Amino acid sequence: MKCINFDRAFERYMAGWMKENSEKYKDDMDVIEDMMPDVYLEFLQKPADFLDGVAPQNYFEQFDDADMLVGWLCDYIAQGVPVPDLLLERITSLGESAEKSLLALLDRTDLPEETEMTVVSLLREMESQAPMQRYIDFIASLEEPSDKGDLCAEALLSMGEAVVAPVLAALSGAGQAGRDIFADILSNYPGDDRIYDLLVERFSMREEKRALFASYLAKLGDDRAIPMLKEAAQSPDINYLDYVEVVNAIEELGGERPPEREFSGDPYYESLRRV
């Protein structure tokens, strides 16, 4: 299928509209910018020569073959043509048939990262829980952070408490980056010692991310972490920004604020003081 550049088509339409209305709006760019949503809606609704007389908003509505539409999405990305929102909206509107086509793509290992990310985003928008285990397995395999891993984590978070048991089951085989991501997900679900133990482990092991894991501990709400956090707050090598986050976590968990410390010379403290 031909990959039509809808962005470029709208740019041409907008340029023509500005030319026609230059006298009316006196080239006032603020007013023109405010008008852009209305102009875009007009562009969507107006029959277009570049679509053989079909209005852009109706173009992809002509097709209901999910495999074909998902393949078209892949072609857009492969050819470097901006993927039209209208195509994405049509795919998600097809429901179960589109879900099946998108899940088939997740099983492939030859896709560009952009395609993978788009598929994950679409399945999340469709509120699909079918790829839950795929996302968990991918995150567990990570030794380094990745954009796809973050997107999979966001999708898992949107699935709610159903992810807790399979994520906990995956912990024993997870790499370091995966354990970090799982800590983020699980910190939303208090009441399980395994989750508390994971967050304590990550806080203790990942000194370069102390502020992040302190915030997770605060979110989990388990006050058993207070002594460990107080000890970290008094550590001679803690920087000012980490100290602030650790102290915030202590207070959120109901602990007393530690004694104030001197941070003169700390680059973060000095830069903030100069602001």
C-alpha positions as CSV (number, residue, x, y, z in Angstrom):
1,M,0.0,0.0,0.0
2,K,1.1,3.5,-0.7
3,C,2.4,5.4,2.3
4,I,0.9,8.9,2.0
5,N,2.5,11.7,3.9
6,F,-0.5,13.3,5.7
7,D,1.7,15.7,7.6
8,R,3.1,17.1,4.4
9,A,-0.4,17.3,2.9
10,F,-1.6,19.3,5.9
11,E,1.4,21.6,5.7
12,R,0.4,22.4,2.1
13,Y,-3.2,22.9,3.2
14,M,-2.1,25.2,6.0
15,A,0.1,27.2,3.7
16,G,-2.8,27.7,1.3
17,W,-5.1,28.7,4.1
18,M,-2.6,31.3,5.4
19,K,-2.2,32.7,1.9
20,E,-6.0,33.0,1.5
21,N,-6.5,34.6,5.0
22,S,-3.4,36.8,5.2
23,E,-5.4,40.0,4.9
24,K,-8.1,38.8,7.4
25,Y,-5.6,38.0,10.1
26,K,-2.8,40.4,9.1
27,D,-0.3,37.6,9.5
28,D,-0.8,37.7,13.2
29,M,0.9,34.4,14.1
30,D,-0.6,34.2,17.6
31,V,-4.1,34.3,16.1
32,I,-3.2,31.9,13.3
33,E,-1.7,29.5,15.8
34,D,-5.0,29.6,17.8
35,M,-6.9,28.8,14.6
36,M,-4.8,25.7,13.7
37,P,-7.0,23.2,15.4
38,D,-10.0,24.5,13.4
39,V,-8.0,24.5,10.2
40,Y,-6.9,20.9,10.9
41,L,-10.5,19.8,11.5
42,E,-11.4,21.5,8.2
43,F,-8.5,19.6,6.5
44,L,-9.8,16.3,7.9
45,Q,-13.3,16.8,6.7
46,K,-12.7,18.3,3.3
47,P,-12.5,15.9,0.2
48,A,-8.9,15.9,-0.9
49,D,-7.5,15.6,-4.4
50,F,-4.4,13.7,-3.0
51,L,-6.9,11.0,-1.8
52,D,-8.9,10.9,-5.0
53,G,-11.8,12.9,-3.5
54,V,-11.9,11.1,-0.1
55,A,-11.8,13.2,3.0
56,P,-8.7,12.4,5.1
57,Q,-10.8,11.5,8.1
58,N,-12.6,8.8,6.0
59,Y,-9.6,7.5,4.2
60,F,-8.5,4.6,6.5
61,E,-12.2,4.0,7.5
62,Q,-12.5,2.3,4.0
63,F,-10.4,-0.6,5.2
64,D,-11.3,-3.2,7.9
65,D,-8.6,-5.9,7.3
66,A,-6.5,-5.6,10.5
67,D,-3.6,-7.6,9.1
68,M,-3.4,-5.2,6.1
69,L,-3.7,-2.1,8.3
70,V,-1.0,-3.3,10.7
71,G,1.2,-4.2,7.7
72,W,0.6,-0.7,6.4
73,L,1.8,0.7,9.7
74,C,5.0,-1.3,9.4
75,D,5.5,0.0,5.9
76,Y,5.1,3.6,7.0
77,I,7.8,3.2,9.6
78,A,10.1,1.2,7.3
79,Q,9.9,4.0,4.7
80,G,10.4,6.8,7.2
81,V,7.0,8.4,6.5
82,P,5.3,9.9,9.5
83,V,2.6,7.4,10.7
84,P,-0.8,9.1,10.4
85,D,-2.8,9.3,13.6
86,L,-5.8,8.4,11.5
87,L,-4.2,5.0,10.7
88,L,-3.5,4.4,14.4
89,E,-7.0,5.3,15.3
90,R,-8.4,3.0,12.7
91,I,-6.3,0.1,13.9
92,T,-7.4,0.5,17.6
93,S,-11.0,0.8,16.6
94,L,-11.0,-2.7,15.1
95,G,-10.6,-4.2,18.6
96,E,-10.0,-8.0,18.8
97,S,-8.9,-8.5,15.2
98,A,-6.3,-5.7,15.5
99,E,-5.2,-7.0,18.9
100,K,-4.4,-10.3,17.3
101,S,-2.4,-8.7,14.5
102,L,-0.5,-6.5,16.9
103,L,0.3,-9.5,19.2
104,A,1.7,-11.4,16.2
105,L,4.2,-8.5,15.6
106,L,5.4,-8.7,19.2
107,D,6.6,-12.2,18.6
108,R,8.9,-11.1,15.8
109,T,12.6,-10.3,16.4
110,D,13.3,-8.4,13.2
111,L,11.3,-5.3,13.8
112,P,12.7,-1.7,14.1
113,E,12.4,-0.4,17.6
114,E,10.0,2.3,16.5
115,T,7.6,-0.4,15.3
116,E,7.9,-2.3,18.6
117,M,7.3,0.9,20.6
118,T,4.2,1.7,18.4
119,V,2.8,-1.7,18.9
120,V,3.2,-1.6,22.7
121,S,1.6,1.9,22.7
122,L,-1.4,0.7,20.6
123,L,-2.0,-2.4,22.7
124,R,-1.9,-0.2,25.9
125,E,-4.4,2.2,24.3
126,M,-6.6,-0.8,23.6
127,E,-6.3,-1.9,27.3
128,S,-5.0,-5.3,26.2
129,Q,-3.7,-7.5,29.0
130,A,-2.8,-10.2,26.5
131,P,0.9,-9.1,26.3
132,M,1.4,-9.0,30.0
133,Q,3.8,-11.9,30.3
134,R,5.7,-10.8,27.1
135,Y,6.4,-7.5,28.7
136,I,7.4,-9.0,32.0
137,D,9.8,-11.4,30.3
138,F,11.3,-8.6,28.2
139,I,11.9,-6.4,31.3
140,A,13.4,-9.4,33.2
141,S,15.9,-9.8,30.4
142,L,17.2,-6.2,30.6
143,E,20.7,-5.5,32.0
144,E,20.6,-1.9,30.8
145,P,17.7,0.6,30.8
146,S,15.8,0.9,27.5
147,D,13.0,3.0,26.1
148,K,11.1,-0.1,25.2
149,G,11.5,-1.4,28.8
150,D,10.1,1.9,30.2
151,L,7.1,1.7,27.8
152,C,6.4,-1.9,28.7
153,A,6.5,-0.9,32.4
154,E,4.0,1.9,31.7
155,A,1.8,-0.7,30.0
156,L,2.1,-3.1,33.0
157,L,1.2,-0.3,35.4
158,S,-1.9,0.4,33.4
159,M,-3.0,-3.3,33.9
160,G,-3.4,-2.9,37.6
161,E,-2.9,-5.4,40.4
162,A,-3.1,-8.4,38.1
163,V,0.6,-7.9,37.3
164,V,1.8,-8.3,40.8
165,A,2.0,-12.1,41.0
166,P,3.7,-12.6,37.6
167,V,6.2,-9.8,38.3
168,L,7.1,-11.3,41.6
169,A,7.5,-14.7,39.9
170,A,9.9,-13.2,37.4
171,L,12.2,-11.5,40.0
172,S,14.5,-14.4,40.6
173,G,15.6,-14.4,36.9
174,A,15.6,-10.7,36.3
175,G,18.7,-8.6,35.5
176,Q,19.7,-5.5,37.3
177,A,17.8,-3.0,35.1
178,G,14.8,-5.3,35.1
179,R,14.8,-5.4,38.9
180,D,14.9,-1.6,39.0
181,I,11.9,-1.4,36.7
182,F,10.0,-4.1,38.7
183,A,10.7,-2.1,41.9
184,D,8.9,0.9,40.3
185,I,5.9,-1.2,39.3
186,L,5.6,-3.1,42.6
187,S,6.1,0.0,44.8
188,N,2.4,0.7,44.1
189,Y,1.3,-2.4,45.9
190,P,2.0,-2.5,49.7
191,G,1.6,-5.4,52.0
192,D,3.9,-8.0,50.6
193,D,7.3,-8.5,52.3
194,R,8.8,-9.6,49.0
195,I,8.1,-6.1,47.6
196,Y,9.5,-4.4,50.6
197,D,12.6,-6.6,50.4
198,L,13.1,-5.8,46.8
199,L,12.9,-2.0,47.4
200,V,15.4,-2.3,50.3
201,E,17.7,-4.3,48.1
202,R,17.6,-1.7,45.2
203,F,18.1,1.2,47.6
204,S,21.1,-0.5,49.2
205,M,22.7,-1.6,45.9
206,R,22.0,1.3,43.6
207,E,23.6,4.2,45.4
208,E,23.6,6.3,42.3
209,K,19.8,6.0,42.3
210,R,19.2,6.5,46.0
211,A,16.8,9.4,45.5
212,L,14.7,7.3,43.1
213,F,14.4,4.3,45.4
214,A,13.8,6.4,48.4
215,S,10.7,7.8,46.6
216,Y,9.6,4.2,45.9
217,L,10.0,3.3,49.6
218,A,7.9,6.4,50.5
219,K,5.2,5.4,48.0
220,L,5.2,1.8,49.4
221,G,4.5,3.3,52.9
222,D,6.3,0.7,55.0
223,D,7.8,2.5,58.0
224,R,10.3,-0.3,58.6
225,A,12.5,1.5,56.0
226,I,13.0,4.6,58.3
227,P,16.1,3.4,60.1
228,M,17.8,2.5,56.8
229,L,16.8,5.9,55.3
230,K,18.1,7.8,58.4
231,E,21.4,6.0,58.2
232,A,21.7,6.9,54.5
233,A,20.8,10.6,55.3
234,Q,23.9,10.7,57.6
235,S,26.2,9.0,55.1
236,P,29.3,11.2,54.4
237,D,29.1,10.5,50.7
238,I,25.5,11.4,50.1
239,N,24.9,14.4,47.8
240,Y,22.5,17.2,48.5
241,L,19.8,16.1,46.1
242,D,19.8,12.5,47.3
243,Y,19.7,13.8,50.9
244,V,16.6,15.9,50.2
245,E,14.7,13.0,48.7
246,V,15.8,10.6,51.5
247,V,14.6,13.1,54.1
248,N,11.3,13.5,52.3
249,A,10.8,9.8,52.3
250,I,11.6,9.6,56.1
251,E,9.0,12.3,56.8
252,E,6.4,10.7,54.5
253,L,6.8,7.4,56.3
254,G,6.2,9.2,59.6
255,G,9.7,9.5,60.9
256,E,11.4,12.5,62.5
257,R,13.4,14.7,60.2
258,P,17.1,14.0,60.7
259,P,19.4,16.8,62.0
260,E,20.4,19.4,59.4
261,R,23.7,18.8,57.6
262,E,26.2,21.1,56.1
263,F,26.4,20.8,52.3
264,S,28.7,23.7,51.4
265,G,30.9,22.7,48.5
266,D,28.4,20.1,47.2
267,P,27.9,21.0,43.5
268,Y,24.1,20.4,43.6
269,Y,23.7,22.5,46.8
270,E,25.9,25.3,45.4
271,S,24.0,25.5,42.1
272,L,20.6,25.6,43.8
273,R,21.9,28.3,46.2
274,R,22.9,30.4,43.3
275,V,19.4,30.3,41.7
